[in-house]
C-alpha cells in the first residue's frame, strides 16, 4: 500500500509540474503543488516517527526479556 501511495504521489507531482509548465504558474496550480509537497513531507516524517517508535518498543521488549532470562538463570 505504501508503494502505491508513493507511486501516485510521484505521478501527481509530475502531472502538476507538467500542468504548471503548460498553463503557467497560476495561483491554484502553485497552491496545489505546495499542498502536495507539504503532505508528502508530513507523511514521510509520520512514517519515520512510527518506525522509530516501533524500533524503540522492540528494543525495550528485548532488554526486558534479557533481564528476565538473566534473573531466572541465576536461580
Phi and psi in radians as a Rosetta constraint file:
Dihedral C 1 N 2 CA 2 C 2 CIRCULARHARMONIC -1.100 0.35
Dihedral N 2 CA 2 C 2 N 3 CIRCULARHARMONIC -0.706 0.35
Dihedral C 2 N 3 CA 3 C 3 CIRCULARHARMONIC -1.088 0.35
Dihedral N 3 CA 3 C 3 N 4 CIRCULARHARMONIC -0.732 0.35
Dihedral C 3 N 4 CA 4 C 4 CIRCULARHARMONIC -1.094 0.35
Dihedral N 4 CA 4 C 4 N 5 CIRCULARHARMONIC -0.753 0.35
Dihedral C 4 N 5 CA 5 C 5 CIRCULARHARMONIC -1.099 0.35
Dihedral N 5 CA 5 C 5 N 6 CIRCULARHARMONIC -0.731 0.35
Dihedral C 5 N 6 CA 6 C 6 CIRCULARHARMONIC -1.167 0.35
Dihedral N 6 CA 6 C 6 N 7 CIRCULARHARMONIC -0.713 0.35
Dihedral C 6 N 7 CA 7 C 7 CIRCULARHARMONIC -1.109 0.35
Dihedral N 7 CA 7 C 7 N 8 CIRCULARHARMONIC -0.758 0.35
Dihedral C 7 N 8 CA 8 C 8 CIRCULARHARMONIC -1.141 0.35
Dihedral N 8 CA 8 C 8 N 9 CIRCULARHARMONIC -0.593 0.35
Dihedral C 8 N 9 CA 9 C 9 CIRCULARHARMONIC -1.146 0.35
Dihedral N 9 CA 9 C 9 N 10 CIRCULARHARMONIC -0.730 0.35
Dihedral C 9 N 10 CA 10 C 10 CIRCULARHARMONIC -1.127 0.35
Dihedral N 10 CA 10 C 10 N 11 CIRCULARHARMONIC -0.743 0.35
Dihedral C 10 N 11 CA 11 C 11 CIRCULARHARMONIC -1.107 0.35
Dihedral N 11 CA 11 C 11 N 12 CIRCULARHARMONIC -0.768 0.35
Dihedral C 11 N 12 CA 12 C 12 CIRCULARHARMONIC -1.108 0.35
Dihedral N 12 CA 12 C 12 N 13 CIRCULARHARMONIC -0.709 0.35
Dihedral C 12 N 13 CA 13 C 13 CIRCULARHARMONIC -1.108 0.35
Dihedral N 13 CA 13 C 13 N 14 CIRCULARHARMONIC -0.775 0.35
Dihedral C 13 N 14 CA 14 C 14 CIRCULARHARMONIC -1.076 0.35
Dihedral N 14 CA 14 C 14 N 15 CIRCULARHARMONIC -0.752 0.35
Dihedral C 14 N 15 CA 15 C 15 CIRCULARHARMONIC -1.125 0.35
Dihedral N 15 CA 15 C 15 N 16 CIRCULARHARMONIC -0.739 0.35
Dihedral C 15 N 16 CA 16 C 16 CIRCULARHARMONIC -1.119 0.35
Dihedral N 16 CA 16 C 16 N 17 CIRCULARHARMONIC -0.720 0.35
Dihedral C 16 N 17 CA 17 C 17 CIRCULARHARMONIC -1.097 0.35
Dihedral N 17 CA 17 C 17 N 18 CIRCULARHARMONIC -0.744 0.35
Dihedral C 17 N 18 CA 18 C 18 CIRCULARHARMONIC -1.090 0.35
Dihedral N 18 CA 18 C 18 N 19 CIRCULARHARMONIC -0.756 0.35
Dihedral C 18 N 19 CA 19 C 19 CIRCULARHARMONIC -1.127 0.35
Dihedral N 19 CA 19 C 19 N 20 CIRCULARHARMONIC -0.724 0.35
Dihedral C 19 N 20 CA 20 C 20 CIRCULARHARMONIC -1.162 0.35
Dihedral N 20 CA 20 C 20 N 21 CIRCULARHARMONIC -0.692 0.35
Dihedral C 20 N 21 CA 21 C 21 CIRCULARHARMONIC -1.125 0.35
Dihedral N 21 CA 21 C 21 N 22 CIRCULARHARMONIC -0.707 0.35
Dihedral C 21 N 22 CA 22 C 22 CIRCULARHARMONIC -1.311 0.35
Dihedral N 22 CA 22 C 22 N 23 CIRCULARHARMONIC -0.847 0.35
Dihedral C 22 N 23 CA 23 C 23 CIRCULARHARMONIC -1.799 0.35
Dihedral N 23 CA 23 C 23 N 24 CIRCULARHARMONIC -0.076 0.35
Dihedral C 23 N 24 CA 24 C 24 CIRCULARHARMONIC 1.608 0.35
Dihedral N 24 CA 24 C 24 N 25 CIRCULARHARMONIC 2.798 0.35
Dihedral C 24 N 25 CA 25 C 25 CIRCULARHARMONIC -1.419 0.35
Dihedral N 25 CA 25 C 25 N 26 CIRCULARHARMONIC 1.335 0.35
Dihedral C 25 N 26 CA 26 C 26 CIRCULARHARMONIC -1.253 0.35
Dihedral N 26 CA 26 C 26 N 27 CIRCULARHARMONIC 2.888 0.35
Dihedral C 26 N 27 CA 27 C 27 CIRCULARHARMONIC -1.068 0.35
Dihedral N 27 CA 27 C 27 N 28 CIRCULARHARMONIC -0.746 0.35
Dihedral C 27 N 28 CA 28 C 28 CIRCULARHARMONIC -1.133 0.35
Dihedral N 28 CA 28 C 28 N 29 CIRCULARHARMONIC -0.788 0.35
Dihedral C 28 N 29 CA 29 C 29 CIRCULARHARMONIC -1.063 0.35
Dihedral N 29 CA 29 C 29 N 30 CIRCULARHARMONIC -0.802 0.35
Dihedral C 29 N 30 CA 30 C 30 CIRCULARHARMONIC -1.167 0.35
Dihedral N 30 CA 30 C 30 N 31 CIRCULARHARMONIC -0.680 0.35
Dihedral C 30 N 31 CA 31 C 31 CIRCULARHARMONIC -1.090 0.35
Dihedral N 31 CA 31 C 31 N 32 CIRCULARHARMONIC -0.791 0.35
Dihedral C 31 N 32 CA 32 C 32 CIRCULARHARMONIC -1.118 0.35
Dihedral N 32 CA 32 C 32 N 33 CIRCULARHARMONIC -0.691 0.35
Dihedral C 32 N 33 CA 33 C 33 CIRCULARHARMONIC -1.125 0.35
Dihedral N 33 CA 33 C 33 N 34 CIRCULARHARMONIC -0.746 0.35
Dihedral C 33 N 34 CA 34 C 34 CIRCULARHARMONIC -1.128 0.35
Dihedral N 34 CA 34 C 34 N 35 CIRCULARHARMONIC -0.739 0.35
Dihedral C 34 N 35 CA 35 C 35 CIRCULARHARMONIC -1.099 0.35
Dihedral N 35 CA 35 C 35 N 36 CIRCULARHARMONIC -0.710 0.35
Dihedral C 35 N 36 CA 36 C 36 CIRCULARHARMONIC -1.074 0.35
Dihedral N 36 CA 36 C 36 N 37 CIRCULARHARMONIC -0.780 0.35
Dihedral C 36 N 37 CA 37 C 37 CIRCULARHARMONIC -1.144 0.35
Dihedral N 37 CA 37 C 37 N 38 CIRCULARHARMONIC -0.794 0.35
Dihedral C 37 N 38 CA 38 C 38 CIRCULARHARMONIC -1.105 0.35
Dihedral N 38 CA 38 C 38 N 39 CIRCULARHARMONIC -0.696 0.35
Dihedral C 38 N 39 CA 39 C 39 CIRCULARHARMONIC -1.125 0.35
Dihedral N 39 CA 39 C 39 N 40 CIRCULARHARMONIC -0.726 0.35
Dihedral C 39 N 40 CA 40 C 40 CIRCULARHARMONIC -1.103 0.35
Dihedral N 40 CA 40 C 40 N 41 CIRCULARHARMONIC -0.760 0.35
Dihedral C 40 N 41 CA 41 C 41 CIRCULARHARMONIC -1.113 0.35
Dihedral N 41 CA 41 C 41 N 42 CIRCULARHARMONIC -0.735 0.35
Dihedral C 41 N 42 CA 42 C 42 CIRCULARHARMONIC -1.104 0.35
Dihedral N 42 CA 42 C 42 N 43 CIRCULARHARMONIC -0.741 0.35
Dihedral C 42 N 43 CA 43 C 43 CIRCULARHARMONIC -1.115 0.35
Dihedral N 43 CA 43 C 43 N 44 CIRCULARHARMONIC -0.709 0.35
Dihedral C 43 N 44 CA 44 C 44 CIRCULARHARMONIC -1.067 0.35
Dihedral N 44 CA 44 C 44 N 45 CIRCULARHARMONIC -0.856 0.35
Dihedral C 44 N 45 CA 45 C 45 CIRCULARHARMONIC -1.214 0.35
Dihedral N 45 CA 45 C 45 N 46 CIRCULARHARMONIC -0.551 0.35
Dihedral C 45 N 46 CA 46 C 46 CIRCULARHARMONIC -1.152 0.35
Dihedral N 46 CA 46 C 46 N 47 CIRCULARHARMONIC -0.798 0.35
Dihedral C 46 N 47 CA 47 C 47 CIRCULARHARMONIC -1.135 0.35
Dihedral N 47 CA 47 C 47 N 48 CIRCULARHARMONIC -0.666 0.35
Dihedral C 47 N 48 CA 48 C 48 CIRCULARHARMONIC -1.119 0.35
Dihedral N 48 CA 48 C 48 N 49 CIRCULARHARMONIC -0.771 0.35
Dihedral C 48 N 49 CA 49 C 49 CIRCULARHARMONIC -1.106 0.35
Dihedral N 49 CA 49 C 49 N 50 CIRCULARHARMONIC -0.755 0.35
Dihedral C 49 N 50 CA 50 C 50 CIRCULARHARMONIC -1.110 0.35
Dihedral N 50 CA 50 C 50 N 51 CIRCULARHARMONIC -0.707 0.35
Dihedral C 50 N 51 CA 51 C 51 CIRCULARHARMONIC -1.208 0.35
Dihedral N 51 CA 51 C 51 N 52 CIRCULARHARMONIC -0.632 0.35
Dihedral C 51 N 52 CA 52 C 52 CIRCULARHARMONIC -1.130 0.35
Dihedral N 52 CA 52 C 52 N 53 CIRCULARHARMONIC -0.736 0.35
Dihedral C 52 N 53 CA 53 C 53 CIRCULARHARMONIC -1.119 0.35
Dihedral N 53 CA 53 C 53 N 54 CIRCULARHARMONIC -0.699 0.35
Dihedral C 53 N 54 CA 54 C 54 CIRCULARHARMONIC -1.153 0.35
Dihedral N 54 CA 54 C 54 N 55 CIRCULARHARMONIC -0.739 0.35
Dihedral C 54 N 55 CA 55 C 55 CIRCULARHARMONIC -1.118 0.35
Dihedral N 55 CA 55 C 55 N 56 CIRCULARHARMONIC -0.701 0.35
Dihedral C 55 N 56 CA 56 C 56 CIRCULARHARMONIC -1.117 0.35
Dihedral N 56 CA 56 C 56 N 57 CIRCULARHARMONIC -0.737 0.35
Dihedral C 56 N 57 CA 57 C 57 CIRCULARHARMONIC -1.125 0.35
Dihedral N 57 CA 57 C 57 N 58 CIRCULARHARMONIC -0.737 0.35
Dihedral C 57 N 58 CA 58 C 58 CIRCULARHARMONIC -1.127 0.35
Dihedral N 58 CA 58 C 58 N 59 CIRCULARHARMONIC -0.701 0.35
Dihedral C 58 N 59 CA 59 C 59 CIRCULARHARMONIC -1.141 0.35
Dihedral N 59 CA 59 C 59 N 60 CIRCULARHARMONIC -0.702 0.35
Dihedral C 59 N 60 CA 60 C 60 CIRCULARHARMONIC -1.114 0.35
Dihedral N 60 CA 60 C 60 N 61 CIRCULARHARMONIC -0.733 0.35
Dihedral C 60 N 61 CA 61 C 61 CIRCULARHARMONIC -1.118 0.35
Dihedral N 61 CA 61 C 61 N 62 CIRCULARHARMONIC -0.713 0.35
Dihedral C 61 N 62 CA 62 C 62 CIRCULARHARMONIC -1.122 0.35
Dihedral N 62 CA 62 C 62 N 63 CIRCULARHARMONIC -0.718 0.35
Dihedral C 62 N 63 CA 63 C 63 CIRCULARHARMONIC -1.135 0.35
Dihedral N 63 CA 63 C 63 N 64 CIRCULARHARMONIC -0.703 0.35
Dihedral C 63 N 64 CA 64 C 64 CIRCULARHARMONIC -1.140 0.35
Dihedral N 64 CA 64 C 64 N 65 CIRCULARHARMONIC -0.725 0.35
Dihedral C 64 N 65 CA 65 C 65 CIRCULARHARMONIC -1.139 0.35
Dihedral N 65 CA 65 C 65 N 66 CIRCULARHARMONIC -0.683 0.35
Dihedral C 65 N 66 CA 66 C 66 CIRCULARHARMONIC -1.129 0.35
Dihedral N 66 CA 66 C 66 N 67 CIRCULARHARMONIC -0.753 0.35
Dihedral C 66 N 67 CA 67 C 67 CIRCULARHARMONIC -1.106 0.35
Dihedral N 67 CA 67 C 67 N 68 CIRCULARHARMONIC -0.716 0.35
Dihedral C 67 N 68 CA 68 C 68 CIRCULARHARMONIC -1.123 0.35
Dihedral N 68 CA 68 C 68 N 69 CIRCULARHARMONIC -0.766 0.35
Dihedral C 68 N 69 CA 69 C 69 CIRCULARHARMONIC -1.148 0.35
Dihedral N 69 CA 69 C 69 N 70 CIRCULARHARMONIC -0.706 0.35
Dihedral C 69 N 70 CA 70 C 70 CIRCULARHARMONIC -1.135 0.35
Dihedral N 70 CA 70 C 70 N 71 CIRCULARHARMONIC -0.697 0.35
Dihedral C 70 N 71 CA 71 C 71 CIRCULARHARMONIC -1.117 0.35
Dihedral N 71 CA 71 C 71 N 72 CIRCULARHARMONIC -0.747 0.35
Dihedral C 71 N 72 CA 72 C 72 CIRCULARHARMONIC -1.384 0.35
Dihedral N 72 CA 72 C 72 N 73 CIRCULARHARMONIC -0.356 0.35
Dihedral C 72 N 73 CA 73 C 73 CIRCULARHARMONIC -1.272 0.35
Dihedral N 73 CA 73 C 73 N 74 CIRCULARHARMONIC -0.612 0.35
Dihedral C 73 N 74 CA 74 C 74 CIRCULARHARMONIC -1.125 0.35
Dihedral N 74 CA 74 C 74 N 75 CIRCULARHARMONIC -0.618 0.35
